[in-house]
Amino acid sequence: MAYQTDKVHYTEAGKWNPLRILALLGIMALVVALTGFGISRLKKPEPETVPDAQVSETESVTVPEELSDAEGVLTPEELEKESWFSRLVRTRSKAEKLLSEMSIRDKVYQLFIVFPDQLTGKPPVTEAGEDVRDGLDRYPVGGILFDRDNIQSRAQICNLLAQMQSYSRIPLLMTCDEEGGRVNRLMKTVGTPYVGPMLSYRDKGEATAKANAVTIAGGLTSCGFNMDFAPVADVWSNPANSVIGNRAYSTDFDEAAALVRAAVEGFHEGGVACTLKHFPGHGDTYEDSHNGLAKVYRTWNELEEAELKPFRAGIAAGADAVMVGHLIVGEIDTDPATISRVIVTDMLRDELGFEGVIITDSLQMDAITEHYSAGEVALRAMEAGVDVLLAPNNLGEAADALLSAVEEGRISESRIDESVMRVLQLKESYGILK
């Protein structure tokens, strides 16, 4: 009887009431939130290193420190795999929060980088008046591409960029083609420090390639730019090729790989996002894609042993974006690389492991406009796996085609979200999102 009496007393004393259960659950949730127990995303990530196969035995490439500000930023695929509890406790990044608040129209327009005159219809745009403000309200694009016609002086371009940023609801990527040599927008107009054609420095090694990129980046940031469409990762392996020529870092694939990797590091040190171009390699073509479709006569394996080497090296160094050229690689696909899922997704995204922003070359080039409408090429590029559409021939038509495709179910909104997230994460990593 004594044992039974003790047992009854113990049961009554330890009975769980609802208030005690709620209190205990609250304490457990607090402990988990503070310690990060079982939630790896709350821990500071280790520096990202490149697989051994991609670097020499004596060196390793790490993601630059300045790119790791947005800790805990997840890709759309990682977000889907997250448990509901992890998602509840983890603090959302700026990119994630902004994406959740955007309309489908805002999302679609975030996937375009355009010339300023595409906002106003009145070239050239050299000042940000009401027409620019109205244009950004009507077309809330993700970024602006500036040409020499838009640039008159340092004070003028600084004011133009600052005003356009102030008008845009979502901060803009401000970019141009500032490679050095004959392809520059600021050196011959604003007077930023001049850097010659990249090929002229090939014998000066990686330190010079990096220093040149730092110099170019400094010129860009001094005017308010935050992204460059450089470095050129094409290799000038065909002497008859005039569109690339001395824009390339080398005529040798391995040397180009080393110099391009150093240039990416230099752009990052200088504080600008950089873009490898023109994937999968424009240096061995006879045609100029500005004037028509250019052809690459390589198999996948031949590309691996040649043209892809500088792209692999640049990606390993942390390149932010890759620009896909209007190139037909007949041994791989009959469609231009710009709209080829085999080249954009299977090769660049899966085989090379690129996780950043994939952007088309200008969609105003004859290589595209002679064969495709603005709406068709926008759709097919997105279906191929592209993230950003550069300067479509008709901005409204291209955006409307994507909006209609989502409404009709041809493209899912989650597919749009994937690309928008990459764009927003790029902006967040450089402190562009406020």
C-alpha positions in Angstrom: 0.0 0.0 0.0 2.8 2.4 0.8 4.2 1.9 -2.8 0.7 2.6 -4.3 0.2 5.7 -2.2 3.7 7.1 -3.2 2.8 6.4 -6.9 -0.5 8.3 -6.6 1.2 11.3 -5.0 4.0 11.3 -7.7 1.4 11.2 -10.5 -0.6 14.1 -9.1 2.4 16.2 -8.4 3.9 15.8 -11.9 0.7 16.2 -13.9 1.3 18.4 -17.0 -1.1 21.2 -17.4 -1.4 23.3 -20.6 0.3 26.4 -19.2 3.4 24.3 -18.2 3.5 22.7 -21.7 3.4 26.1 -23.5 6.0 27.6 -21.2 8.4 24.6 -21.8 7.9 24.9 -25.6 8.6 28.6 -25.5 11.9 28.0 -23.6 12.9 25.3 -26.1 12.2 27.6 -29.1 14.3 30.4 -27.5 17.2 28.0 -26.8 17.1 26.8 -30.4 17.0 30.4 -31.8 19.9 31.5 -29.7 22.2 28.6 -30.1 21.4 27.5 -33.6 21.1 23.9 -32.4 20.4 21.7 -35.4 20.2 24.6 -37.8 23.3 24.9 -39.8 22.2 28.0 -41.6 22.7 30.1 -38.4 26.3 29.3 -38.3 28.9 31.5 -40.1 29.8 29.6 -43.3 33.4 28.5 -43.9 35.2 30.2 -46.8 34.4 28.5 -50.0 37.3 26.8 -51.7 37.7 25.5 -55.2 38.0 21.7 -55.8 41.6 20.5 -56.0 41.1 19.6 -59.7 40.6 23.2 -60.6 43.7 24.7 -59.0 47.3 23.9 -58.8 48.9 22.0 -55.9 50.4 25.2 -54.6 47.4 27.5 -54.6 43.7 27.6 -53.8 41.1 30.1 -54.7 38.6 31.4 -52.2 35.5 33.5 -52.5 36.6 37.1 -51.8 35.7 38.4 -48.4 33.7 41.3 -49.8 31.3 38.9 -51.4 30.3 37.1 -48.2 28.4 40.0 -46.6 25.0 38.4 -47.2 25.5 35.4 -44.9 22.7 32.9 -44.9 21.5 33.8 -48.4 20.0 30.6 -49.9 19.4 29.6 -53.5 15.7 28.9 -54.5 16.6 25.2 -54.5 18.0 25.4 -51.0 14.9 27.3 -49.8 12.7 24.5 -51.0 14.7 21.9 -49.1 14.6 23.9 -45.8 12.4 22.6 -43.1 9.5 24.7 -41.9 11.1 25.2 -38.5 14.4 26.3 -40.0 12.6 28.7 -42.2 10.7 30.1 -39.2 13.8 30.7 -37.1 16.3 31.8 -39.7 16.4 35.5 -40.4 15.5 36.1 -44.1 18.0 37.9 -46.3 17.2 41.2 -47.9 16.9 39.4 -51.3 14.4 36.8 -49.9 12.3 39.5 -48.2 12.2 41.6 -51.2 11.3 38.7 -53.5 8.4 37.8 -51.3 7.0 41.3 -51.6 7.3 41.7 -55.4 4.5 41.4 -57.9 4.9 39.1 -60.9 5.3 42.2 -63.1 8.1 43.5 -60.9 9.8 40.2 -61.0 9.7 39.9 -64.8 11.1 43.4 -65.3 13.9 42.7 -62.8 15.2 40.3 -65.4 16.1 43.0 -67.9 19.1 45.3 -68.2 18.5 48.0 -70.8 20.0 51.1 -72.4 18.7 54.4 -70.9 16.9 55.4 -74.1 14.8 52.2 -73.9 13.1 53.9 -70.9 12.5 57.2 -72.6 12.3 56.4 -76.3 14.5 59.6 -76.9 18.2 58.9 -77.3 20.7 59.8 -76.1 19.9 60.0 -72.4 22.4 62.3 -70.7 20.4 63.6 -67.8 17.7 62.1 -65.5 14.6 64.2 -66.0 10.9 63.3 -65.6 11.0 61.1 -68.7 13.6 58.9 -67.0 11.6 58.9 -63.8 8.4 57.9 -65.7 10.3 55.3 -67.6 11.6 53.6 -64.5 8.1 53.6 -63.1 6.7 52.1 -66.2 9.5 49.6 -66.7 11.0 48.7 -63.3 14.1 47.0 -64.8 16.9 45.3 -63.0 19.7 47.4 -64.4 21.0 50.0 -66.9 23.7 49.6 -69.6 25.4 52.8 -70.5 27.2 53.6 -73.8 29.5 56.4 -74.7 26.6 58.5 -76.0 25.3 58.7 -72.4 28.6 60.0 -71.0 29.8 63.6 -71.3 31.8 64.3 -68.2 32.5 62.9 -64.7 30.1 65.2 -63.0 27.4 64.5 -65.6 27.6 60.7 -65.4 27.9 60.7 -61.6 24.7 62.8 -61.4 22.9 60.7 -64.0 23.6 57.4 -62.2 22.7 58.9 -58.8 19.4 60.3 -60.0 18.4 57.1 -61.7 19.1 55.1 -58.5 17.0 57.5 -56.6 14.1 57.0 -59.0 14.2 53.2 -58.9 12.1 51.4 -56.3 14.6 48.5 -56.4 18.3 49.6 -56.6 19.8 49.1 -60.1 22.8 47.3 -61.5 24.7 50.1 -63.3 27.0 48.6 -65.9 28.9 49.2 -69.1 31.5 47.6 -71.3 34.8 48.7 -69.7 37.4 46.2 -70.9 40.3 48.5 -71.6 41.8 49.1 -75.0 39.4 49.8 -77.8 36.3 48.8 -75.8 35.9 51.4 -73.1 33.2 53.8 -72.1 34.9 56.0 -69.4 38.5 56.2 -70.3 38.1 58.3 -73.4 35.1 60.3 -72.1 35.5 60.9 -68.4 39.2 60.4 -68.3 39.5 57.5 -65.9 42.9 55.8 -65.8 43.6 54.3 -69.2 44.3 50.6 -69.5 45.4 49.2 -72.9 44.1 46.1 -74.8 44.4 43.1 -72.6 46.5 41.1 -75.1 49.3 43.7 -74.8 49.8 42.7 -71.2 49.9 38.9 -71.7 53.6 38.6 -71.0 53.4 40.6 -67.8 51.7 37.9 -65.8 48.8 37.5 -63.4 49.9 40.3 -61.1 49.5 42.8 -63.9 46.2 41.3 -65.0 44.8 41.7 -61.5 46.2 45.2 -61.2 44.6 46.3 -64.4 41.3 45.0 -63.2 41.6 46.9 -60.0 42.4 50.1 -61.9 39.3 49.6 -64.2 37.1 48.9 -61.2 38.3 52.0 -59.5 37.3 54.1 -62.5 33.9 52.5 -62.6 33.1 52.9 -58.9 34.3 56.5 -58.9 31.4 57.3 -61.2 28.8 55.2 -59.5 28.9 52.0 -61.5 28.7 48.7 -59.6 29.1 46.1 -62.4 31.4 45.6 -65.4 30.8 43.5 -68.6 34.3 42.3 -68.4 36.7 40.4 -68.4 36.7 38.9 -71.9 37.3 35.1 -71.4 37.5 34.4 -75.1 40.9 33.3 -76.5 42.1 34.8 -79.7 43.0 31.4 -81.2 41.9 32.3 -84.8 44.0 35.1 -86.3 41.2 35.8 -88.8 38.8 36.7 -86.0 38.5 40.5 -85.7 35.6 40.9 -83.3 37.8 39.6 -80.3 41.4 40.1 -81.4 43.4 42.0 -78.8 40.4 42.2 -76.4 41.5 38.7 -75.4 44.0 38.1 -72.6 46.0 35.6 -74.6 46.1 33.4 -77.7 46.9 30.4 -75.5 44.0 28.7 -73.5 46.0 27.9 -70.4 47.6 31.3 -70.2 44.2 33.0 -70.7 42.8 30.9 -67.9 45.4 32.1 -65.4 45.1 35.8 -66.5 41.2 35.7 -66.5 41.2 34.3 -63.0 43.6 37.0 -61.8 41.3 39.7 -63.4 38.2 38.4 -61.6 40.1 38.7 -58.4 41.1 42.2 -59.3 37.6 43.4 -60.1 36.4 42.0 -56.8 39.2 43.8 -55.0 38.1 46.9 -56.8 34.5 46.5 -55.6 32.6 45.8 -58.8 30.7 42.7 -60.0 32.3 41.2 -63.1 31.1 39.3 -66.1 32.9 36.6 -68.1 32.1 36.8 -71.8 31.2 35.4 -74.4 30.3 31.9 -73.5 31.2 29.3 -74.7 33.9 31.2 -76.6 34.0 33.7 -79.4 37.7 33.7 -80.2 37.7 31.0 -82.9 34.9 32.3 -85.1 35.1 33.9 -88.5 31.8 35.8 -88.1 31.0 38.8 -85.9 27.8 38.2 -83.9 27.0 41.9 -84.1 26.3 41.3 -87.8 25.0 37.7 -87.9 25.1 34.4 -86.2 28.7 33.2 -85.5 29.6 29.6 -85.7 31.9 27.5 -83.5 33.3 24.3 -85.0 34.0 22.4 -81.8 32.6 19.3 -80.1 31.8 19.4 -76.4 35.1 17.6 -75.6 37.1 19.9 -77.7 35.6 22.9 -76.0 36.5 21.3 -72.6 40.2 21.2 -73.7 40.2 24.7 -75.1 37.6 27.5 -74.9 36.1 26.5 -71.6 39.3 26.7 -69.7 39.2 30.5 -69.0 35.6 30.3 -68.1 36.3 27.5 -65.6 39.1 29.5 -64.1 36.9 32.7 -63.9 34.1 30.8 -62.3 36.4 29.2 -59.8 37.6 32.7 -58.9 34.0 33.7 -58.1 32.9 35.5 -61.3 29.5 37.1 -60.6 28.0 36.7 -64.1 28.6 34.9 -67.4 27.4 36.4 -70.7 26.3 33.9 -73.3 27.2 34.8 -76.9 25.0 34.5 -80.0 27.1 31.5 -81.2 26.0 28.3 -82.9 28.0 25.3 -81.8 26.7 23.0 -84.5 28.2 19.8 -83.0 26.2 20.5 -79.8 23.0 22.3 -80.8 21.5 23.9 -83.9 20.1 26.8 -81.9 22.3 29.8 -80.8 23.9 29.4 -77.4 21.7 32.2 -76.1 18.6 30.0 -76.4 20.2 26.6 -76.1 19.3 24.7 -73.0 22.2 22.3 -73.7 24.7 25.1 -73.6 23.2 27.3 -70.9 22.0 24.7 -68.4 23.7 21.4 -69.3 27.1 22.9 -69.9 27.4 26.2 -68.0 25.1 25.6 -65.1 25.6 21.8 -64.6 28.9 20.8 -66.1 30.9 24.0 -65.1 28.9 24.4 -61.9 28.2 28.1 -62.3 25.7 29.4 -59.7 25.7 33.1 -60.5 23.8 35.2 -63.0 23.6 34.1 -66.6 23.0 37.0 -69.0 22.5 37.2 -72.8 24.7 39.3 -75.1 22.8 42.2 -76.5 19.5 41.1 -78.0 19.7 44.0 -80.4 22.5 42.4 -82.4 21.7 41.3 -86.0 22.4 37.7 -85.0 19.2 37.7 -83.0 16.9 40.4 -84.6 17.2 38.8 -88.1 15.9 35.5 -86.8 13.7 36.1 -83.8 11.1 38.5 -82.4 11.8 40.2 -79.1 9.1 38.1 -77.4 10.2 34.8 -78.8 13.9 35.2 -77.9 13.0 36.3 -74.4 10.9 33.2 -73.9 13.4 30.8 -75.4 16.3 32.3 -73.4 14.4 31.9 -70.2 13.5 28.3 -71.0 17.1 27.6 -71.8 18.1 28.8 -68.3 19.2 32.4 -68.8 18.6 34.8 -65.9 18.9 38.3 -67.5 17.9 39.5 -70.9 20.2 42.3 -72.2 18.7 45.2 -74.2 15.9 43.4 -76.1 14.9 45.0 -79.4 11.5 45.8 -77.9 11.4 45.9 -74.1 7.6 46.0 -73.7 7.1 43.1 -76.1 9.7 40.9 -74.4 8.3 41.6 -70.9 4.7 41.0 -72.0 5.7 37.7 -73.6 7.1 36.5 -70.3 4.1 37.7 -68.3 1.8 35.9 -70.8 3.9 32.8 -70.6 3.5 32.7 -66.8 -0.2 33.4 -67.0 -0.7 30.6 -69.5 1.6 28.1 -67.7 4.3 27.9 -70.3 6.8 29.2 -67.7 6.2 28.8 -64.0 6.4 31.7 -61.5 8.9 29.6 -59.6 11.2 29.6 -62.6 11.0 33.4 -62.7 11.7 33.5 -59.0 14.9 31.4 -59.5 16.4 34.1 -61.8 15.1 37.0 -59.8 16.7 35.6 -56.7 20.1 35.4 -58.4 19.8 39.0 -59.5 18.8 40.2 -56.0 21.4 38.1 -54.3 24.1 39.7 -56.6 22.8 43.1 -55.6 22.8 42.2 -51.9 26.3 40.8 -52.0 27.6 44.2 -53.2 25.6 46.2 -50.8 23.3 47.5 -53.6 20.1 46.5 -51.8 19.4 48.8 -48.9 
